[in-house]
Amino acid sequence: MVTNYLEINNRPYRTSDVDDFLNIYGGDDRVTRFTIWNSFTSNKEALFYINTCIPHPYCKSICINECSIGFMIIMPRDGDDKFRAEVGYVWAAEHWCQGITTTALKRAISNGFREFPDLI
């Protein structure tokens, strides 16, 4: 369960998140085995990925006390499926099973309906 002293924040990625991204979750094989990408091995690779996330309408860094511990993305579909979206997320292994996913997902879903008004 999430303890009260932790401040969980969904915020846009920053290039300054690169070290957290690489060292806390993006470079951890335990985490990336559940993703469609391989573990990142350099700041250059991680920064490239973060820079592709920054302009995305809803790709947010999930932070605890301003330290990026993962991210969440909402990807609306196109055409006849424009009323649907996919939600993806990645978390640092050390923060699994603490209720952070539930808290962050509730915020993201709520924000996603505001951000993408066509969603049902």
N, C-alpha and C positions, 0 to 999 in steps of 0.2 A: 504494500500500500504506500502511496506517496505521502511523505512526511510533510508537515505544515511549513517547515522552514525553506522548502524548495520553491523557487519561483519558476514555473514552467511558462515559456513564452514561445508562441509561433510568430516568427518575424521573417522578413525577406532576408535571403542570403546576403552576405557581405564578402568581399574578397578577403577580408581579414579572418574569415572562418576557415581558411585553407589548412592551417595547422591542426585545428580540431577535427576537421573533416578527414584528413589523412591519418592522423594518429589515434583518433578515438573510434571511428567506425569505417570510413572508406577504405582503409588499409588493413582491416581486420578480416581474415578469412572466415572466422566464425559468423560474421555479419554478412559478408558478401556472398556466401554460399546460397543465400536466399534471394539474391538479386539476379538481374539479367546481365550484370557487368562483373568483371573480375576485380579483385582488390587493386586499389591504386598503389603505385610504388614510388611516386615522386610528387613534389609540390606542383610541378608543372602540369602533370596529369590532373591532379585534384583541382587546381585553379581553372583549367580548361572546363572541367565539368561544372564547377560552381558558376563560371561565366555563362554557361548555357542555361543554367537554372535561373539566374538573376532576371532576365526579361520575361520568363514564363509567368502567366497571370496568377498561378497559384502553386508555386514551389517554395515552401517555407522551411527555414531552418528551425528545428525544435531545440530550444535552449533551456538549460537549467542554470539559473544565476548567470546568464549571459554567455555560458559555454555551450557551443553547438554540440549536441549529442546525437543528432540525427536530422532527418528531414521528412517532410510530407508533401505529396504532390496530388493535385486534383486535375484530371485530364478529361474535359468534356469531349464527347464524341461528336461527329459531324452528321450531316444529312438527316435521314429519318430517325437516327439515334441521338439527335442533339439534346434530347431530354434526359439522357443518361451520362454518367461520368464514371471513370475509374479512379480509385483512390489507392495510392501506394505510399509506403513509408519504410524507413530504415532507421534503426536505433542502435546505439552502442550496446554491446553485449552486457556490459556491467550495469546497464539500466533496465534490463529485461525483468519482467515479473514484479514491477513496482507500482503499477497503475498509471504510469506515464502515458502509455499508448492510449488508454481510455480517455484520459483528460485531454490530450492533444487532438485525438480524433473527434471528440465532441465539439471542440472549438473549430476545427477545420471544416467539419460538415456544416456547422452553422454558418461559418464565413463563406463556404462554398456556395450555399444557396443564395447568399447576398451577391457574391462576385459573379455568379453565372445564373441569371434570373430565369433562363429557359429550363433549368433542371427541375425535375419533378421528384 
